[in-house]
Amino acid sequence: MAETLIRAELAAADLSRRVSVESGGTGDWHLGEPMDRGARAELARRGYDGSAHRARQIGPSWLDRFDLLIAMDSANQRALARMAADRPGLSGRIRLLRSFDPAAPPGAEVPDPYGGGPDEFSAGFEMIHAAARGLVAGLAAMLAEHAAEPPPGMTDPHARAGTDRPGGD
């Protein structure tokens, strides 16, 4: 659910080309299988499509590929921290998803609704959606701030190096 909602928020903020998102579990359960039927149903009920999602497993290579690794709960956060244990500086890039929701208390988790009913999936959706909005708002602010800074060595704040259009035109 989180990948679908974060992607939707990125699209709404026009950040899809600047931020990549992938989801995976810390365990190898359900590899290659579609998203849980209850999660897909909750997404569909709210106008989102989770049908393309397939379960993947996070591996150590993800630590280098992503600037931020987000865990739903403290057990998964600890598993990611163990993967990063011998790599100083990575622990700050591992966060709980709900830490991006300004209304959530510190340390708040998204409970796993697996095996639960519609109410559990609905509650999970609400928590994930609020955190996804907070995450994307933070990313938008950070990227805007970064874009406003001139590249190193440039003295003219109005000059631009390169282009953000394919082909350089």
N, C-alpha and C positions, 0 to 999 in steps of 0.2 A: 504494500500500500504506500509506503513512504516514498519509494522511487517515483511512483506515478504522481503523487501529490507534489513532490518537490519539482518534478519536471513541469507540471502544470503551472506552478507558481513562477518558475523561471521563464516560461513562455509568456506569462502575463506581464512580467517585468522586462521583457525583451532581452533576456540574458541567456537564452538557450545556446547561442553560439559561443558564449564566453565561459560557460560553466558546464562541465560534464558530470554526470551522475550515473553510478552503477550501484546495484545492491547485491548483497550476498550474505550468506550466513556464516557463522564461525564453525558450524558443524557440517557434516556431509549428508544430513538427512534430506531426502526429497530432491537430490540433484537432478536437474533437467526437467523436473515436473512443473506444471503450471502453478500459479498462485493458488493458495487455498480457496476453495469454493466460497466460503463465507466472506473472505476479503474481496474477492471479485464481485460478489453480489452487492456488498456495501458500496464499493466504488461505482458499480453500474447504477445503483439506486440514486446516487448523487451526481450522475452524469459523467463519470470517468470510465476509461477502458483499461482494464488490467490484464486483458487476454494475452498479450504478447509476452508477459513476464515468464521467465523460467528460473528455477532455483539454481543458484551458483554458490560456490564456497570461496570465501575470502582466503587468500594466501599471502605469504610474506611479500610477494612482489607488489601487492596493492599498497603497501606502506610507502613505496617510492613513487607510485603513479598518482597518488592523490594527496592534496594539501590538507584534507580534512577527512577523518574517518568517524562516522557517526554510529553510535550504538543505541539500540532501543532500551536496553536495561543494563544494570551493573554487571551481570554475569557476562554479557557479551563485551562490555567495556573492559573487563578484566582479561578476557581472552585476547582481545586486541592488544592490550598492554603487555601481555606475555609474549606475543609475537614481536613486539617492538622493544622488548627488555634489553637486548644487547645493542640498541641503536639510540644513543643519546639524542635528545631533541625531538623525538617523535611523540613523546607522551602528551605534549601540548596540542597535538593535532588529533587526539582521540577524545571525543566529547559525547555526552548523552544528547539524544535528539531534543528532549524537552528542555535542555539548557538554553535553547533558542527561543523558547516561549516565555515572554516576560511575565506572564501570569502564573507560570508553574513554579512550585517551590523548589529550592535547591535540591539536587539529587533525584528529582522526579523521573520516573520511568514510564515507558509504554508497556503495560502488561501484555503478554502474549495471549491473544484471543483464541489460539489454536484449540479446536475441540469445543469452543463455546458457541453460544447462540448469537442471534442478530444483535442483541443488546451489547454484548462484548465487542463485536466488530464495529458497531456504531460509536461506542465510547472510544475505541482505539482510533477510529477515523478522526474524531474531534480532536484528540490529543495530537495526532500526527499533523493534521491540517494546521492547527495553531502554531506548532513548532516549525512547520514548513514555511509558513508566512513570515515568521520571525527570522528564520535562517536566510531566506531570500532577501528580506529587507536589509539585513546586515551585510549580505554579499553585495547588494546594489550600492549601499553606502560606501563600502570598502572599495569597490571597483570604480565608483565615481571619484573618490578621493585620489585613488591611484592614477586615474586618467588625467586629473587636474595637475598632477606633478609633472614638470618637464623632465624629459629623459636626462640622465647625467651628461654634463658637458654642454647643455643647451642654455644659452643666456636669454634668449628671446622667449618669453612665456607663451607667445602666440604661434611660434614655429612648431611644425609637426614633423616627426620623422616617420617616413613610411605612410602606409594607408591601411585602413581596415577593410578595404574592398579587395576581393580576389582579382589577381592580374595586375594590381598596382595602378589602376587607373581611376 
